[in-house]
Amino acid sequence: MTQADEIIVGSSPLMLVHALDRARRGHRVCVVDRTDNWGGTWQLAHLDTGENVEIACHVIEVFPGIYDLLEQAAGVPFTVLDAQPIRIHRSGFKIPYFNRLLMVASGLRLLVGYAKARLYVLIKGAVYCNELINFQTKLHSYIRHQLGSFFASQKMRGPRDGYADFLEKLTGACRDAGVEFAVMDVAALRRDADHWVLTGGDDNARMAQRVFLTTATNLRPISDTAYEATPPRFAQRYAAVVQVTRADIANSHTYVAFWRDLQVARISRVDMPGGDPGSERFLVEFHHAPTIDQDALLALIENRLTKAGILKSGRPFDFVGAVTCEFTQYVDLLPSGSLAPGLWALHSSGNLAAGLAGWQAVRNDMDVKEA
């Protein structure tokens, strides 16, 4: 049975930062994931052109100290985005992505959602526990971490050479620090004396003194010392990579989030070192894999590029390729923090900055328990 000091289940940037931190403290760390395409929802796709590109649009929100933390972890510079991210309503109305009024509205929404979820749990029982945990964790993160950015600079930053380069550098930094990577679909987790034993569906087993999960894992407790995996639910993610010559670009937006658009979720600029100086690439991410033909798909992409203010009206663009992948949808959430001796859960809410802010608090708690 393979043994490590610590096993980290999942390879999202949050878990990679944690793995790197633990390895740099002298621990033997192993990251396990069900595939060898590391990064979780930040994983990369390999285009027919030979380039790697992110499978989804990313933005890292303004949270105190997070940009500096990521710079130090991955060893890549984070620079102010030359075009600040925006949100666009289906009516065409545009507002800055980082907006103090929206920030207040978000806090109120979380407060109301938490109150409603708590009431539902009292009235209808455990069926609403997942919703309560979700709102409770997000509200706690908002109050403890995000409010600190209310009076800070509103300038959002990103990795200078793009998110694909960032993930590759972060993974490389983990390897350089001695982190082991292993493919394993964890089926069960149990406490054995002073160790945790992880077993996979193929009878593969690993043992560690400490195990770290995300709160969005599909492992569920069956006792204080045993967890079993629930059947995963898979869904398809689809995005299109397009290329536009600079002469045909109206505004080179780094990130556009579509508000109440039933088809397109967001568009982001694909930055990469050594790209074509005469053109730029954009990733158009859909809510669901489209079922329309190629001509209708291109017409839809053109409409959203124009609506976002990226493509000049009536100008052409090139379809570089489609990015598809299968990802896991989790139904329940684990609470964050210490779950049992040597077992910890890190909150993953689809917001890397919020997750890292919460991780710092968990890390401090962890240091106290280990002292």
C-alpha positions as CSV (number, residue, x, y, z in Angstrom):
1,M,0.0,0.0,0.0
2,T,1.4,3.4,-1.0
3,Q,1.9,5.7,1.9
4,A,2.3,9.5,2.1
5,D,2.1,12.1,4.9
6,E,-0.8,13.7,3.3
7,I,-3.2,13.0,0.4
8,I,-5.1,15.7,-1.4
9,V,-8.2,14.6,-3.2
10,G,-8.8,16.8,-6.3
11,S,-6.4,19.0,-8.3
12,S,-8.2,22.3,-8.7
13,P,-5.9,25.4,-8.2
14,L,-7.2,25.7,-4.6
15,M,-6.0,22.1,-3.9
16,L,-2.7,22.6,-5.8
17,V,-1.9,25.7,-3.8
18,H,-2.6,23.7,-0.6
19,A,-0.4,20.8,-1.9
20,L,2.4,23.2,-2.7
21,D,2.2,24.8,0.8
22,R,2.3,21.5,2.6
23,A,5.1,20.2,0.4
24,R,7.2,23.3,1.1
25,R,6.7,22.7,4.8
26,G,8.4,19.3,4.4
27,H,5.5,16.9,4.1
28,R,5.3,14.0,1.6
29,V,2.2,15.0,-0.4
30,C,0.2,13.1,-3.0
31,V,-2.5,14.7,-5.1
32,V,-5.0,12.2,-6.5
33,D,-7.7,12.8,-9.1
34,R,-9.9,10.6,-11.3
35,T,-8.0,11.7,-14.5
36,D,-4.5,12.9,-15.3
37,N,-5.8,16.1,-16.7
38,W,-5.0,18.1,-13.6
39,G,-6.8,21.3,-12.7
40,G,-10.3,20.3,-12.0
41,T,-12.6,22.8,-13.7
42,W,-9.5,24.7,-14.6
43,Q,-8.0,21.8,-16.6
44,L,-6.7,22.4,-20.1
45,A,-7.7,21.1,-23.5
46,H,-5.3,20.3,-26.3
47,L,-6.3,21.9,-29.6
48,D,-5.6,20.4,-33.0
49,T,-3.2,23.3,-33.5
50,G,-1.0,21.8,-30.8
51,E,-1.8,24.5,-28.2
52,N,-3.2,24.1,-24.7
53,V,-6.2,26.3,-23.8
54,E,-8.4,26.5,-20.7
55,I,-11.7,24.6,-20.9
56,A,-13.7,27.5,-19.3
57,C,-13.6,31.2,-18.8
58,H,-11.9,32.3,-15.6
59,V,-11.7,35.4,-13.6
60,I,-10.1,35.9,-10.1
61,E,-12.1,38.3,-8.0
62,V,-10.7,41.0,-5.8
63,F,-10.0,39.5,-2.3
64,P,-7.3,40.9,0.0
65,G,-3.9,39.4,-0.6
66,I,-5.0,36.7,-3.1
67,Y,-3.2,38.0,-6.2
68,D,0.1,38.1,-4.2
69,L,-0.6,34.6,-2.9
70,L,-1.0,33.2,-6.4
71,E,2.0,35.0,-7.7
72,Q,4.2,33.5,-5.0
73,A,2.7,30.0,-5.5
74,A,2.9,29.7,-9.3
75,G,5.9,32.1,-9.8
76,V,4.0,34.1,-12.5
77,P,3.3,37.8,-12.4
78,F,-0.3,38.9,-12.0
79,T,-1.0,42.2,-13.8
80,V,-3.9,44.6,-13.9
81,L,-6.2,43.4,-16.7
82,D,-5.9,45.9,-19.5
83,A,-9.7,45.7,-20.0
84,Q,-11.5,45.3,-16.7
85,P,-14.2,42.5,-16.8
86,I,-17.8,43.4,-17.3
87,R,-21.3,42.0,-17.0
88,I,-23.8,42.4,-19.7
89,H,-27.6,41.9,-19.4
90,R,-29.5,40.2,-22.2
91,S,-30.9,43.6,-22.9
92,G,-27.4,44.8,-23.7
93,F,-26.9,46.9,-20.5
94,K,-23.3,46.7,-19.3
95,I,-21.8,47.3,-15.9
96,P,-18.3,46.6,-14.4
97,Y,-17.9,43.1,-13.0
98,F,-16.4,44.4,-9.8
99,N,-19.0,46.9,-8.6
100,R,-19.6,48.1,-5.0
101,L,-23.4,48.3,-5.5
102,L,-23.4,44.7,-6.8
103,M,-21.2,43.7,-3.9
104,V,-23.8,45.0,-1.4
105,A,-26.6,43.3,-3.4
106,S,-24.6,40.0,-3.3
107,G,-24.3,40.3,0.5
108,L,-28.0,40.8,0.9
109,R,-28.8,37.9,-1.4
110,L,-26.5,35.6,0.6
111,L,-28.1,36.8,3.9
112,V,-31.7,36.2,2.6
113,G,-30.7,32.9,1.1
114,Y,-29.1,31.8,4.4
115,A,-32.2,32.8,6.4
116,K,-34.5,31.0,4.0
117,A,-32.4,27.8,3.9
118,R,-32.3,27.8,7.7
119,L,-36.0,28.1,7.9
120,Y,-36.5,25.3,5.4
121,V,-34.3,23.0,7.4
122,L,-36.3,23.7,10.5
123,I,-39.6,23.1,8.7
124,K,-38.8,20.5,6.1
125,G,-35.7,18.8,7.5
126,A,-32.4,17.5,6.2
127,V,-33.3,17.7,2.5
128,Y,-32.2,21.4,2.6
129,C,-29.0,20.9,4.6
130,N,-26.9,21.2,1.4
131,E,-28.4,24.5,0.6
132,L,-27.9,25.7,4.2
133,I,-24.2,24.7,4.2
134,N,-23.7,26.4,0.8
135,F,-25.2,29.7,1.9
136,Q,-23.7,29.6,5.4
137,T,-20.2,29.0,4.0
138,K,-20.5,31.7,1.3
139,L,-22.0,34.2,3.8
140,H,-19.2,33.5,6.3
141,S,-16.6,34.0,3.5
142,Y,-18.3,37.2,2.4
143,I,-18.3,38.8,5.8
144,R,-14.8,37.6,6.9
145,H,-12.9,38.0,3.6
146,Q,-14.7,39.8,0.8
147,L,-15.9,42.9,2.7
148,G,-12.3,43.8,3.1
149,S,-12.1,44.6,-0.6
150,F,-15.0,47.0,-0.4
151,F,-12.7,50.0,0.2
152,A,-9.8,48.5,-1.7
153,S,-8.8,49.1,-5.3
154,Q,-11.4,47.8,-7.8
155,K,-8.7,46.8,-10.3
156,M,-8.9,43.1,-11.1
157,R,-5.7,41.2,-12.0
158,G,-4.8,38.1,-13.9
159,P,-1.8,36.0,-14.8
160,R,0.3,37.9,-17.4
161,D,0.5,35.1,-19.9
162,G,-3.0,33.7,-19.4
163,Y,-4.7,31.0,-17.3
164,A,-3.3,28.0,-19.2
165,D,0.3,29.2,-18.5
166,F,-0.7,29.8,-14.8
167,L,-2.0,26.3,-14.4
168,E,1.0,24.7,-16.0
169,K,3.3,26.8,-13.9
170,L,1.4,26.0,-10.7
171,T,1.4,22.3,-11.5
172,G,5.2,22.5,-12.3
173,A,5.8,24.3,-9.0
174,C,4.1,21.4,-7.2
175,R,6.3,18.8,-8.9
176,D,9.4,20.8,-8.2
177,A,8.4,20.8,-4.5
178,G,8.1,17.0,-4.6
179,V,4.4,16.6,-4.8
180,E,3.4,13.3,-6.3
181,F,0.4,13.1,-8.7
182,A,-1.6,9.9,-9.0
183,V,-4.7,8.9,-10.9
184,M,-7.3,7.4,-8.6
185,D,-11.1,7.4,-8.4
186,V,-11.6,7.3,-4.6
187,A,-14.4,4.9,-3.7
188,A,-14.0,4.9,0.0
189,L,-12.2,6.5,2.9
190,R,-11.8,5.0,6.4
191,R,-9.8,5.6,9.5
192,D,-7.4,2.8,10.5
193,A,-5.6,3.4,13.8
194,D,-3.7,6.7,13.2
195,H,-4.0,6.7,9.4
196,W,-6.6,7.2,6.7
197,V,-6.9,4.6,4.0
198,L,-8.3,5.6,0.6
199,T,-9.4,2.8,-1.8
200,G,-10.3,3.0,-5.4
201,G,-12.7,1.1,-7.6
202,D,-9.8,-0.9,-9.0
203,D,-8.6,-2.1,-5.6
204,N,-5.9,0.5,-5.6
205,A,-5.2,1.8,-2.0
206,R,-3.3,4.6,-0.5
207,M,-2.6,5.5,3.1
208,A,-1.8,8.9,4.8
209,Q,-1.8,10.5,8.2
210,R,-3.9,13.4,6.9
211,V,-6.4,13.7,4.0
212,F,-7.7,16.9,2.4
213,L,-11.0,17.0,0.4
214,T,-13.0,19.7,-1.2
215,T,-16.4,20.4,0.2
216,A,-17.8,19.5,-3.2
217,T,-16.5,15.9,-3.3
218,N,-18.8,13.0,-3.7
219,L,-17.6,11.2,-0.6
220,R,-20.3,11.1,2.1
221,P,-19.9,10.0,5.8
222,I,-21.4,6.7,6.9
223,S,-19.8,7.0,10.3
224,D,-17.3,9.2,12.2
225,T,-14.4,7.2,10.7
226,A,-15.7,6.1,7.3
227,Y,-16.8,7.8,4.1
228,E,-18.1,6.2,0.9
229,A,-18.5,7.7,-2.6
230,T,-21.9,8.4,-4.0
231,P,-22.5,7.7,-7.7
232,P,-21.1,10.7,-9.6
233,R,-23.3,12.7,-12.0
234,F,-21.6,13.8,-15.2
235,A,-22.4,16.7,-17.5
236,Q,-20.8,18.1,-20.7
237,R,-19.0,21.4,-20.8
238,Y,-18.6,23.1,-24.2
239,A,-16.8,26.2,-25.3
240,A,-15.6,27.5,-28.7
241,V,-12.2,29.0,-29.4
242,V,-12.4,31.8,-32.0
243,Q,-9.8,34.1,-33.5
244,V,-10.3,37.7,-34.5
245,T,-7.8,40.0,-36.3
246,R,-7.0,43.1,-34.4
247,A,-8.4,45.3,-37.1
248,D,-11.8,43.7,-36.6
249,I,-11.8,44.0,-32.8
250,A,-13.9,46.9,-31.3
251,N,-12.8,46.2,-27.6
252,S,-10.4,43.5,-26.5
253,H,-12.4,42.5,-23.4
254,T,-10.6,40.2,-21.0
255,Y,-13.8,38.8,-19.6
256,V,-17.5,39.3,-20.2
257,A,-20.2,37.6,-18.1
258,F,-23.6,37.3,-19.7
259,W,-26.4,38.0,-17.3
260,R,-29.7,36.0,-17.8
261,D,-28.5,34.7,-21.2
262,L,-29.9,31.2,-21.6
263,Q,-27.2,30.1,-24.1
264,V,-23.9,31.8,-23.6
265,A,-22.4,32.0,-20.1
266,R,-19.3,34.1,-20.7
267,I,-16.5,35.1,-23.1
268,S,-12.9,35.6,-22.1
269,R,-9.8,36.5,-24.0
270,V,-7.3,33.7,-24.3
271,D,-3.9,35.1,-23.5
272,M,-0.8,33.1,-24.2
273,P,2.9,33.8,-24.5
274,G,4.1,34.2,-28.1
275,G,0.6,34.5,-29.6
276,D,-0.1,35.9,-33.0
277,P,0.5,39.7,-32.8
278,G,-2.0,40.4,-35.5
279,S,-5.0,38.7,-33.9
280,E,-6.5,37.7,-30.6
281,R,-8.3,34.6,-29.4
282,F,-11.5,34.4,-27.3
283,L,-13.2,31.5,-25.5
284,V,-17.0,31.5,-25.8
285,E,-18.4,29.3,-23.1
286,F,-21.9,27.9,-23.3
287,H,-24.3,26.9,-20.4
288,H,-24.9,23.6,-22.2
289,A,-23.5,21.8,-25.2
290,P,-25.4,23.3,-28.2
291,T,-27.6,21.1,-30.3
292,I,-27.7,23.4,-33.3
293,D,-25.9,23.0,-36.6
294,Q,-22.6,24.6,-37.4
295,D,-24.0,27.6,-39.3
296,A,-26.4,28.4,-36.5
297,L,-23.6,28.0,-33.9
298,L,-21.4,30.4,-35.8
299,A,-24.2,32.9,-36.1
300,L,-24.9,32.7,-32.4
301,I,-21.2,33.2,-31.6
302,E,-21.0,36.2,-33.9
303,N,-24.1,37.7,-32.2
304,R,-22.6,37.4,-28.7
305,L,-19.2,38.7,-29.8
306,T,-20.8,41.7,-31.3
307,K,-23.2,42.2,-28.3
308,A,-20.2,42.1,-25.9
309,G,-18.5,44.8,-27.9
310,I,-15.6,42.6,-29.0
311,L,-16.3,42.1,-32.7
312,K,-17.0,45.1,-34.9
313,S,-20.5,44.7,-36.5
314,G,-20.4,42.6,-39.7
315,R,-16.7,41.7,-39.4
316,P,-15.5,38.1,-39.8
317,F,-13.8,35.8,-37.3
318,D,-12.2,32.3,-37.5
319,F,-13.5,29.3,-35.7
320,V,-10.4,27.6,-34.2
321,G,-11.9,24.6,-32.5
322,A,-14.3,23.3,-29.9
323,V,-13.4,22.6,-26.3
324,T,-15.4,19.8,-24.8
325,C,-15.0,17.9,-21.6
326,E,-17.0,15.8,-19.1
327,F,-17.2,17.2,-15.5
328,T,-18.7,15.9,-12.3
329,Q,-21.8,17.5,-10.8
330,Y,-22.0,17.1,-7.0
331,V,-25.3,17.1,-5.2
332,D,-24.3,17.5,-1.6
333,L,-21.6,19.5,0.2
334,L,-19.5,18.7,3.2
335,P,-18.9,21.4,5.8
336,S,-15.6,23.1,5.6
337,G,-12.8,22.7,8.2
338,S,-11.9,19.8,10.4
339,L,-14.2,16.8,9.8
340,A,-12.4,14.2,12.0
341,P,-8.9,13.8,13.3
342,G,-6.6,14.1,10.3
343,L,-9.4,14.8,7.9
344,W,-10.1,18.3,6.5
345,A,-12.4,19.8,3.9
346,L,-11.6,23.0,1.9
347,H,-14.6,24.9,0.6
348,S,-14.9,25.0,-3.2
349,S,-17.6,27.3,-4.4
350,G,-16.5,28.0,-8.0
351,N,-14.8,31.2,-6.8
352,L,-11.0,30.7,-6.5
353,A,-10.4,33.9,-4.6
354,A,-13.1,33.1,-2.0
355,G,-11.8,29.5,-1.8
356,L,-8.3,30.7,-1.1
357,A,-9.4,33.2,1.4
358,G,-11.2,30.5,3.3
359,W,-8.2,28.1,2.9
360,Q,-6.0,30.6,4.7
361,A,-8.3,30.6,7.7
362,V,-8.4,26.7,7.6
363,R,-4.6,26.6,7.3
364,N,-4.3,28.8,10.4
365,D,-6.6,26.6,12.3
366,M,-4.7,23.6,11.1
367,D,-1.4,25.1,12.4
368,V,-2.9,25.6,15.8
369,K,-4.1,21.9,16.0
370,E,-0.7,20.6,14.8
371,A,1.2,22.8,17.2
